[in-house]
Amino acid sequence: APPAPTAGRTSAGNLILTLPQGKVPADMAIVGSDAVVLHDRSQVVLPGTHGFGSVLSNGTGGILGVDSVTGHLWSKGNVLLRGANLPNFFNVRGDVTAAGTITLENNARISGQRRPATAFPSQTVTLDVQIPTLPATNASFGPDNMNVRFSPGAFGNVQIFSRSRLTLAPGAYYFRSLKLEPQTELVLENSREPVYLFVQNELQYHGKIIEQVAPERTGNLLVAYYGTNPITLQTPFIGTLYAPKTTIELATVTVPPGHQGAFFGQRVEMRPDVIVTHRPFRPNLLGPIDVS
């Protein structure tokens, strides 16, 4: 059985997000506090045929897009877009606003307005997270057909080995580290209430997320990672991922529809041919929420 929660909490887990004035977290698909890189043929789309998702860089690293397609772009640095040199191809299906320069190469196109040297006003949004004292214990499960079920609480270092399953009820989970090996399954009982995962030191995700939700509620998961080791999502991820101190790399995956949710990191990098379907986390992220 997993260890029981321990007493004592700290506000060091608060998540602070800077957004363009008037925007809320649910409006943004990709946010990098320093930079966003969109490699060849990557796309940020909305579910169905509803258009393309919005991207923001809050840092001097700006935005680089290569044969990529997004919705509106905001950048406090420069924006460099390289096109596919195809007729009627638009890199941005919307407006581009940048405090720095906007450079279009190789027939890159913008369907909306182009606003270089434009300092847009920002606002700060805070998710109030009170992190409990985390145990220093180690727990591993598997490999091969081991089914583990956790209830909300505080945990130490947890590792799920290949071909095993971890089931989580709705609520908040706090881990010192969480490692999901290849071919693991993370089952979320999030049909009515969300699942929150707060990971302090190390996060590895190589598994498969299984949700118990209707399609319109896909992504009813919030993961916050406070470590500095880069995260590479090598299998499809479903949910909103905050990694304010490191890089989120969205690896190329062949399983449709690819990655689903929203990604907020120090640097966010989409590898070639990656598709992100923006599915915002629905619970209120504009102020304190109870995740105890």
C-alpha positions in Angstrom: 0.0 0.0 0.0 1.2 3.6 -0.7 2.5 5.6 2.3 0.0 7.9 4.1 0.1 11.7 3.7 2.2 13.5 6.2 1.6 16.8 8.0 2.9 20.2 7.2 2.5 22.2 4.0 4.4 24.8 2.0 3.3 27.3 -0.7 6.5 26.6 -2.7 4.3 24.7 -5.2 2.5 27.8 -6.4 2.4 27.9 -10.2 2.7 31.4 -11.7 1.8 32.0 -15.4 2.3 35.2 -17.3 -0.3 35.7 -20.1 -1.4 38.5 -22.5 -3.8 40.8 -20.9 -7.3 39.5 -21.0 -6.3 35.9 -21.6 -6.8 32.9 -19.2 -4.8 29.6 -19.1 -7.5 27.8 -21.1 -6.9 30.2 -24.0 -3.3 29.0 -24.5 -2.1 25.7 -26.0 1.7 26.3 -25.7 3.5 28.7 -23.4 7.3 29.0 -22.9 8.7 31.4 -20.3 11.8 31.6 -22.4 11.2 30.1 -25.9 9.0 28.0 -28.1 10.4 25.9 -31.0 8.1 24.3 -33.6 10.0 21.9 -35.8 9.1 20.8 -39.3 5.4 20.2 -40.1 4.4 20.4 -36.4 0.8 21.7 -35.8 -1.1 23.1 -32.9 -4.8 22.5 -33.6 -8.2 22.7 -31.9 -10.5 19.6 -31.6 -12.4 18.7 -34.7 -12.3 21.4 -37.4 -12.4 24.4 -35.0 -9.1 25.9 -36.0 -5.7 26.2 -34.5 -4.3 26.8 -31.0 -2.5 29.8 -29.6 1.2 30.0 -28.7 3.1 32.4 -26.4 6.7 33.0 -25.6 7.4 35.2 -22.6 11.2 35.3 -23.1 14.0 36.6 -25.2 14.2 33.2 -26.9 11.1 34.1 -28.8 9.4 31.7 -31.3 10.8 29.7 -34.1 8.4 27.9 -36.5 9.6 25.8 -39.4 6.8 24.6 -41.8 4.6 24.6 -38.7 1.0 25.7 -38.4 -0.6 27.4 -35.3 -3.2 29.9 -34.3 -2.4 33.3 -32.8 1.2 33.9 -31.7 2.5 36.3 -29.0 6.2 36.8 -28.2 8.2 39.1 -26.0 11.2 38.2 -28.1 11.6 37.8 -31.9 9.5 35.5 -34.1 11.1 33.7 -37.0 8.8 31.7 -39.3 10.0 29.5 -42.2 7.4 28.4 -44.7 6.7 25.3 -46.7 6.9 27.2 -50.0 3.5 25.8 -50.9 0.6 27.7 -52.4 -2.0 28.8 -49.9 0.1 27.6 -47.0 -0.1 29.8 -43.8 2.2 29.2 -40.9 -0.1 31.2 -38.6 -3.8 31.1 -38.9 -4.3 34.3 -37.0 -2.3 37.3 -35.8 1.4 37.6 -34.7 2.3 40.1 -32.0 6.0 40.4 -31.0 8.0 42.9 -28.9 10.9 42.1 -31.2 11.1 41.4 -34.9 8.9 39.2 -37.1 10.9 37.5 -39.9 9.2 35.5 -42.6 11.5 33.2 -44.7 10.9 30.7 -47.5 7.5 32.1 -48.4 6.1 31.9 -44.8 2.7 33.5 -44.5 0.5 34.9 -41.7 -3.3 35.0 -42.3 -4.0 37.8 -39.8 -2.3 41.0 -38.6 1.5 41.3 -38.3 2.6 43.5 -35.3 6.3 43.7 -34.8 7.9 46.0 -32.1 4.7 45.8 -30.2 4.9 45.5 -26.4 1.7 43.8 -25.4 0.4 44.1 -21.7 0.6 41.0 -19.6 -1.1 39.7 -16.5 0.0 37.1 -13.9 -2.2 34.1 -13.0 -1.4 32.1 -9.9 -2.5 28.5 -9.1 -2.2 28.2 -5.3 -0.7 24.8 -4.5 0.1 23.9 -0.9 2.7 21.1 -1.1 2.8 18.7 1.9 5.9 17.3 3.5 6.9 14.4 1.2 8.2 11.1 2.6 11.7 9.9 1.5 10.5 6.3 0.9 11.0 4.4 -2.3 8.2 2.2 -3.8 8.3 0.2 -7.1 5.6 -1.9 -8.7 5.9 -4.5 -11.4 6.9 -5.4 -14.0 4.3 -7.5 -15.8 0.6 -7.3 -15.1 0.8 -5.7 -11.7 -2.2 -3.5 -10.9 -1.7 -0.7 -8.3 -4.3 1.7 -7.0 -3.5 4.9 -5.1 -5.8 7.3 -3.2 -5.0 11.0 -3.1 -2.1 11.8 -0.8 1.7 12.4 -0.4 4.2 9.9 -1.7 8.0 9.5 -1.9 9.8 8.1 -5.0 7.4 5.9 -7.0 8.3 3.8 -10.1 5.9 1.7 -12.2 7.7 -0.8 -14.3 6.7 -2.0 -17.8 3.4 -3.7 -18.5 1.9 -2.7 -15.1 -1.0 -0.4 -14.3 -1.4 2.5 -11.9 -5.0 3.6 -11.2 -5.7 7.0 -9.6 -9.0 8.2 -8.1 -9.9 11.9 -8.4 -8.0 14.3 -6.2 -4.4 15.5 -5.6 -1.3 13.4 -5.5 2.1 14.7 -4.4 5.3 12.8 -5.4 8.9 13.2 -4.6 9.5 11.5 -8.0 7.3 9.6 -10.4 8.6 7.3 -13.1 6.3 5.5 -15.6 8.3 3.0 -17.6 7.5 2.0 -21.2 4.3 0.1 -21.7 2.8 1.2 -18.4 -0.8 2.4 -18.1 -1.9 5.4 -16.1 -5.6 5.0 -15.5 -7.5 8.1 -14.4 -10.9 7.9 -12.9 -11.5 11.5 -13.9 -15.0 11.3 -15.5 -16.5 13.8 -13.0 -13.6 15.3 -11.0 -10.0 16.1 -12.2 -6.7 14.4 -11.1 -3.8 16.6 -10.0 -0.2 15.3 -10.0 2.5 17.4 -8.3 6.0 16.0 -8.8 8.9 17.6 -6.9 12.2 16.2 -8.2 11.9 13.9 -11.2 9.2 13.0 -13.7 9.5 10.3 -16.4 6.6 9.5 -18.6 6.9 6.7 -21.2 3.5 5.1 -20.7 -0.1 5.4 -21.8 -2.9 7.5 -20.2 -6.3 5.9 -20.1 -9.1 8.3 -19.1 -12.7 7.4 -18.0 -14.2 10.5 -19.5 -16.4 11.5 -22.4 -14.4 12.8 -25.4 -15.3 16.4 -24.7 -13.7 16.2 -21.3 -10.4 14.6 -22.5 -7.5 16.2 -20.6 -9.1 16.3 -17.2 -5.6 16.0 -15.7 -3.1 18.6 -14.4 0.5 17.6 -13.9 2.9 20.1 -12.3 6.6 19.2 -12.3 9.1 21.4 -10.3 12.3 19.7 -11.2 15.0 21.0 -13.6 15.7 17.8 -15.7 14.1 18.2 -19.1 11.0 16.2 -19.9 10.7 14.2 -23.1 7.2 12.9 -23.8 7.9 10.0 -26.0 4.4 8.6 -26.0 1.1 10.4 -26.4 0.3 12.6 -23.4 -3.2 13.7 -22.4 -3.6 16.6 -20.0 -2.1 20.0 -19.0 1.6 19.9 -18.1 3.3 22.7 -16.1 7.2 22.5 -16.0 8.2 26.1 -15.1 11.9 25.3 -14.5 12.8 23.1 -17.5 12.2 22.1 -21.1 9.2 20.1 -22.3 10.1 18.2 -25.5 7.1 16.8 -27.4 8.6 13.8 -29.2 7.2 12.6 -32.6 4.6 10.0 -31.9 2.8 7.9 -34.6 -0.3 7.0 -32.5 -3.2 9.4 -33.5 -4.3 11.9 -32.4 -0.9 12.6 -30.8 -0.5 14.8 -27.8 -3.6 16.4 -26.3 -3.9 19.1 -23.8 -1.7 22.2 -23.0 2.0 22.6 -22.3 3.6 25.3 -20.1 7.3 25.2 -19.7 10.5 27.2 -19.5 11.1 26.1 -23.1 8.6 24.0 -25.2 9.9 22.2 -28.2 7.7 20.3 -30.7 9.7 17.8 -32.8 8.9 17.2 -36.5 5.4 16.1 -37.4 4.1 16.5 -33.9 0.4 17.4 -33.6 -0.8 19.0 -30.4 -4.6 19.1 -30.0 -5.4 21.9 -27.5 -7.7 20.6 -24.8 -7.7 23.1 -21.9 -7.9 22.0 -18.3 -11.4 23.1 -17.3 -11.3 23.7 -13.6 -10.7 27.3 -12.5 -7.0 28.2 -12.6 -7.5 32.0 -11.9 -7.1 31.7 -8.2 -6.8 29.4 -5.2 -8.3 26.0 -5.7 -8.6 23.2 -3.1 -6.3 20.4 -4.1 -5.9 19.0 -0.6 
